[in-house]
């Protein structure tokens, strides 16, 4: 993880790519999608077949922060032919990429957000709340100054207005709150121990069964 951060800082990157961002947050205890970075169409197809369909393809670069708007995200690809076509479509956009990210397609009705910001007065602060498209609209989030304890993390989870979504919901089981607590404590520790990290945005964290899984992540660097 330290090597990923240092390499990006040496290159004067403003942020990590999604692939590297996920590796960093995974080191802190956040569960991420099964995925791989493909450098060719054949490699993308092979990765997809190993992961099992359906899969998602995304253009991957440290400078690519608006992937969806640029047509760099292809969802619910059900076979090798669809993966090959999606790979070609992403490459045709002419954007300089580190590669094409091939990841498992995670489905779930509940989405949350985990984040880290740096307050000028208090330093690193951990954030948890309702995720997906509702993050900015409803602004249902809670904060704690890092580092945080497991008790702090559980209090954060219980503070959001939509906390009932964490219970049994539409036939889905209650969310494994211990997994969320582990992720929140880990992100707090990550921010507290690494001044190079200015911001972390893990959104959405989709609840698959009872497990929270990060399907996208962005780590912004302090040298930006």
MOWO-V962071 format. One record per residue. N is the residue number from 1. RES is the residue in three letters. PHI is phi in degrees with one decimal (* if undefined). PSI is psi in whole degrees, -180 to 180 (none if undefined). NEAR is the number of other C-alpha atoms within 12 Angstrom. Layout:
n=<N | N>
res=<RES | RES>
phi=<PHI | PHI>
psi=<PSI | PSI>
near=<NEAR | NEAR>
This chain:
n=<1 | 2 | 3 | 4 | 5 | 6 | 7 | 8 | 9 | 10 | 11 | 12 | 13 | 14 | 15 | 16 | 17 | 18 | 19 | 20 | 21 | 22 | 23 | 24 | 25 | 26 | 27 | 28 | 29 | 30 | 31 | 32 | 33 | 34 | 35 | 36 | 37 | 38 | 39 | 40 | 41 | 42 | 43 | 44 | 45 | 46 | 47 | 48 | 49 | 50 | 51 | 52 | 53 | 54 | 55 | 56 | 57 | 58 | 59 | 60 | 61 | 62 | 63 | 64 | 65 | 66 | 67 | 68 | 69 | 70 | 71 | 72 | 73 | 74 | 75 | 76 | 77 | 78 | 79 | 80 | 81 | 82 | 83 | 84 | 85 | 86 | 87 | 88 | 89 | 90 | 91 | 92 | 93 | 94 | 95 | 96 | 97 | 98 | 99 | 100 | 101 | 102 | 103 | 104 | 105 | 106 | 107 | 108 | 109 | 110 | 111 | 112 | 113 | 114 | 115 | 116 | 117 | 118 | 119 | 120 | 121 | 122 | 123 | 124 | 125 | 126 | 127 | 128 | 129 | 130 | 131 | 132 | 133 | 134 | 135 | 136 | 137 | 138 | 139 | 140 | 141 | 142 | 143 | 144 | 145 | 146 | 147 | 148 | 149 | 150 | 151 | 152 | 153 | 154 | 155 | 156 | 157 | 158 | 159 | 160 | 161 | 162 | 163 | 164 | 165 | 166 | 167 | 168 | 169 | 170 | 171 | 172 | 173 | 174 | 175 | 176 | 177 | 178 | 179 | 180 | 181 | 182 | 183 | 184 | 185 | 186 | 187 | 188 | 189 | 190 | 191 | 192 | 193 | 194 | 195 | 196 | 197 | 198 | 199 | 200 | 201 | 202 | 203 | 204 | 205 | 206 | 207 | 208 | 209 | 210 | 211 | 212 | 213 | 214 | 215 | 216 | 217 | 218 | 219 | 220 | 221 | 222 | 223 | 224>
res=<UNK | UNK | UNK | UNK | UNK | UNK | UNK | UNK | UNK | UNK | UNK | UNK | UNK | UNK | UNK | UNK | UNK | UNK | UNK | UNK | UNK | UNK | UNK | UNK | UNK | UNK | UNK | UNK | UNK | UNK | UNK | UNK | UNK | UNK | UNK | UNK | UNK | UNK | UNK | UNK | UNK | UNK | UNK | UNK | UNK | UNK | UNK | UNK | UNK | UNK | UNK | UNK | UNK | UNK | UNK | UNK | UNK | UNK | UNK | UNK | UNK | UNK | UNK | UNK | UNK | UNK | UNK | UNK | UNK | UNK | UNK | UNK | UNK | UNK | UNK | UNK | UNK | UNK | UNK | UNK | UNK | UNK | UNK | UNK | UNK | UNK | UNK | UNK | UNK | UNK | UNK | UNK | UNK | UNK | UNK | UNK | UNK | UNK | UNK | UNK | UNK | UNK | UNK | UNK | UNK | UNK | UNK | UNK | UNK | UNK | UNK | UNK | UNK | UNK | UNK | UNK | UNK | UNK | UNK | UNK | UNK | UNK | UNK | UNK | UNK | UNK | UNK | UNK | UNK | UNK | UNK | UNK | UNK | UNK | UNK | UNK | UNK | UNK | UNK | UNK | UNK | UNK | UNK | UNK | UNK | UNK | UNK | UNK | UNK | UNK | UNK | UNK | UNK | UNK | UNK | UNK | UNK | UNK | UNK | UNK | UNK | UNK | UNK | UNK | UNK | UNK | UNK | UNK | UNK | UNK | UNK | UNK | UNK | UNK | UNK | UNK | UNK | UNK | UNK | UNK | UNK | UNK | UNK | UNK | UNK | UNK | UNK | UNK | UNK | UNK | UNK | UNK | UNK | UNK | UNK | UNK | UNK | UNK | UNK | UNK | UNK | UNK | UNK | UNK | UNK | UNK | UNK | UNK | UNK | UNK | UNK | UNK | UNK | UNK | UNK | UNK | UNK | UNK | UNK | UNK | UNK | UNK | UNK | UNK>
phi=<* | -60.2 | -65.3 | -61.8 | -64.0 | -64.9 | -61.7 | -67.6 | -66.5 | -61.4 | -84.7 | 59.7 | -72.3 | -81.7 | -154.6 | -90.0 | -66.3 | -58.9 | -60.2 | -70.8 | -58.7 | -66.8 | -64.4 | -68.8 | -70.4 | -64.2 | -65.8 | -94.2 | 104.9 | -90.4 | -73.6 | -120.2 | -64.8 | -71.1 | -163.2 | -155.4 | -103.9 | -100.9 | -103.6 | -152.1 | -63.7 | -61.7 | -66.6 | -62.9 | -64.7 | -61.8 | -62.2 | -61.0 | -66.0 | -70.8 | -71.4 | 95.0 | -82.7 | -80.5 | -131.1 | -120.7 | -114.5 | -138.5 | -65.6 | -126.0 | -161.3 | -70.6 | -100.9 | -98.9 | -107.3 | -123.3 | -61.8 | -63.3 | -62.7 | -93.1 | 73.7 | -96.2 | -122.9 | -121.3 | -101.0 | 55.2 | -82.2 | -96.8 | -157.4 | -62.8 | -63.6 | -65.3 | -65.5 | -61.2 | -66.3 | -63.6 | -60.2 | -60.4 | -62.7 | -67.0 | -65.2 | -62.3 | -64.8 | 77.1 | -86.5 | -70.4 | -123.0 | -77.6 | 159.6 | -114.0 | -80.7 | -112.5 | -135.2 | -62.1 | -88.4 | -96.6 | -119.1 | -174.5 | -85.9 | -116.4 | -130.3 | -128.4 | -131.4 | -123.4 | -149.9 | -142.4 | -128.9 | -114.8 | -83.3 | -56.2 | -94.5 | -97.6 | 85.2 | -66.1 | -129.1 | -89.7 | -128.0 | -139.7 | -177.7 | -67.9 | -112.2 | 69.2 | -72.2 | -90.8 | -56.4 | -79.3 | -70.6 | -94.4 | 49.1 | -96.0 | -137.0 | -130.9 | -131.6 | -145.6 | -74.4 | -81.3 | -76.2 | -119.5 | -94.9 | -62.9 | -65.3 | -57.6 | -62.6 | -65.9 | -64.4 | -59.4 | -63.4 | -78.2 | -83.1 | -70.8 | -65.2 | -96.6 | -62.6 | -63.9 | -65.7 | -82.4 | -85.1 | -55.6 | -146.4 | 50.0 | 84.3 | -91.1 | -71.6 | -62.4 | -69.4 | -71.9 | -67.3 | -61.8 | -67.7 | -66.0 | -59.6 | -58.2 | -66.3 | -65.5 | -61.9 | -64.7 | -66.2 | -62.3 | -64.8 | -59.7 | -69.2 | -68.6 | -96.8 | -131.8 | -64.9 | -68.5 | -91.1 | -90.5 | -158.7 | -132.1 | -129.5 | -113.2 | -155.3 | -92.4 | -99.4 | -90.5 | -86.7 | -105.8 | 70.8 | -115.3 | -105.6 | -79.1 | -128.6 | -76.8 | -100.9 | -151.9 | -156.4 | -139.7 | -110.4 | -95.4 | -95.2 | -69.4 | -79.4 | -80.9>
psi=<-45 | -38 | -40 | -46 | -47 | -40 | -42 | -39 | -41 | -32 | 0 | 36 | 147 | -25 | 168 | 155 | 166 | -42 | -49 | -37 | -43 | -38 | -36 | -47 | -29 | -34 | -19 | -1 | 12 | 128 | 130 | 167 | 150 | 131 | 171 | 159 | 120 | 137 | -1 | 165 | -43 | -40 | -38 | -44 | -43 | -44 | -44 | -42 | -34 | -39 | -35 | 137 | 153 | 160 | 172 | 139 | 137 | 138 | 138 | 121 | 152 | -16 | -2 | 97 | -11 | 63 | -45 | -46 | -27 | 6 | 26 | 6 | 124 | 116 | 157 | 47 | 119 | -6 | 175 | -38 | -41 | -37 | -45 | -43 | -43 | -40 | -47 | -43 | -40 | -45 | -37 | -20 | -18 | 16 | 138 | 122 | 155 | -23 | -173 | 124 | 127 | 118 | 155 | 149 | 111 | 130 | 141 | 154 | -14 | 130 | 135 | 174 | 140 | 136 | 173 | 133 | 163 | 111 | 136 | -31 | -45 | -14 | -150 | 133 | 134 | 143 | 142 | 142 | -172 | 134 | -162 | -145 | -12 | -4 | -54 | -30 | -50 | -21 | 46 | 85 | 161 | 154 | 152 | 146 | 131 | 153 | 156 | 157 | 173 | -35 | -44 | -46 | -42 | -36 | -40 | -44 | -39 | -13 | -24 | 148 | -31 | 29 | -21 | -20 | -17 | -14 | -175 | 134 | 119 | 44 | -5 | 150 | 164 | 146 | 143 | 95 | -27 | -36 | -39 | -43 | -46 | -43 | -44 | -45 | -42 | -42 | -38 | -44 | -41 | -46 | -36 | -34 | -6 | 94 | -17 | -19 | 119 | -34 | 147 | 132 | 111 | 98 | 120 | 155 | 106 | 137 | 111 | 108 | -113 | 7 | 132 | 128 | 125 | 119 | -10 | 150 | 149 | 126 | 117 | 137 | 151 | -22 | 6 | none>
near=<22 | 21 | 13 | 27 | 33 | 23 | 18 | 29 | 24 | 15 | 16 | 19 | 25 | 27 | 37 | 42 | 36 | 44 | 39 | 35 | 38 | 39 | 32 | 36 | 45 | 30 | 21 | 30 | 26 | 38 | 34 | 38 | 34 | 27 | 34 | 35 | 34 | 29 | 22 | 23 | 28 | 21 | 22 | 38 | 37 | 26 | 32 | 38 | 27 | 20 | 25 | 24 | 26 | 27 | 39 | 44 | 46 | 46 | 44 | 40 | 29 | 33 | 24 | 29 | 28 | 20 | 27 | 18 | 13 | 20 | 24 | 33 | 32 | 32 | 27 | 24 | 31 | 24 | 24 | 29 | 20 | 25 | 39 | 31 | 21 | 34 | 40 | 26 | 23 | 32 | 29 | 16 | 18 | 13 | 22 | 17 | 29 | 24 | 30 | 43 | 46 | 48 | 42 | 33 | 32 | 33 | 25 | 27 | 26 | 37 | 35 | 43 | 43 | 51 | 46 | 46 | 35 | 29 | 18 | 10 | 9 | 15 | 23 | 33 | 36 | 43 | 46 | 45 | 43 | 39 | 35 | 28 | 18 | 19 | 27 | 15 | 12 | 15 | 21 | 27 | 30 | 31 | 34 | 34 | 30 | 31 | 28 | 30 | 22 | 25 | 19 | 27 | 36 | 28 | 25 | 33 | 41 | 26 | 22 | 27 | 18 | 26 | 27 | 18 | 30 | 36 | 21 | 18 | 19 | 14 | 12 | 19 | 22 | 23 | 31 | 24 | 27 | 22 | 29 | 40 | 34 | 31 | 41 | 49 | 39 | 32 | 46 | 42 | 28 | 37 | 38 | 27 | 18 | 29 | 24 | 33 | 42 | 32 | 37 | 39 | 39 | 43 | 37 | 34 | 42 | 35 | 39 | 29 | 23 | 28 | 32 | 41 | 39 | 45 | 46 | 48 | 37 | 40 | 46 | 37 | 34 | 25 | 21 | 18>
